[in-house]
């Protein structure tokens, strides 16, 4: 395990990497002894450093929710990170590509909670009752680790590779939606880039919400009322560069899009 001073030092390096957009070497290269507990400690310190500079917590994200990604990282459960107000971008609006290092897009079914959801012991029924509505969404993932050379410890420490969020403007209540079966298409510059279904997220994105509430309880935390929760991607991630326009359409839920501006656009 890492010492408290080593955790603080690594969190400080990641805060600087977020601010200056200069990636750092993997955490595990400097600290091969680092554990998952250390990684979450670094994440908490990183988020505290960013909120101390004015950012506000607006929600949570869940990652590593597909069987393929869990096998790639040799894990049997997802991970999570925090969503800050500075990460949110308008649907269809321009996003400065130079806000990111090596961004990729993932389509997700975002939850917005009407009331707090806190474990332990949260059930599917309680999670459903806590959801106000769902939205089509895009998550922009990014890494402050050089060349995406990430292990589980690295991605968790780096706030689960969070980068940005675009929420669509077509809210739907859970009534009438089968979140196991929503088909999803991702389009990049008018060409089909990826296809998938919401069931790729732990069989049902609601399972990710249940998992998150119960996992946060191990840190004596819950999910706040009004929070946005990104439960995980329906497809493989799509890399983006300046000039790209990316959209995702979800059967029965609607569409969301983002335009990346910068040199070359």
Secondary structure, 3 states (H helix, E strand, C coil): CCCHHHHHHHHHHHHHHHHHCCCECCHHHHCCCCCHHHHHHHHHHHHHHHHHCCCCEEEEEEECCCHHHHHHCCCCCCEEEEEEHHHEECCCCEEEHHHCCCCEEEEEEEEEECCCECCCCCCHHHHHHHEEEEEEEEEEECCCEHHHCCCHHHHHHCHHHEEEEEECCCCECCCCCCCCCCEEEEEECCEEEEEEEHHHCCCCHHHHHHHHHHHHHCCCCCECCCCEEECCCCCCCEECCCCCEEEEEECCCEEEEEEEECCCC
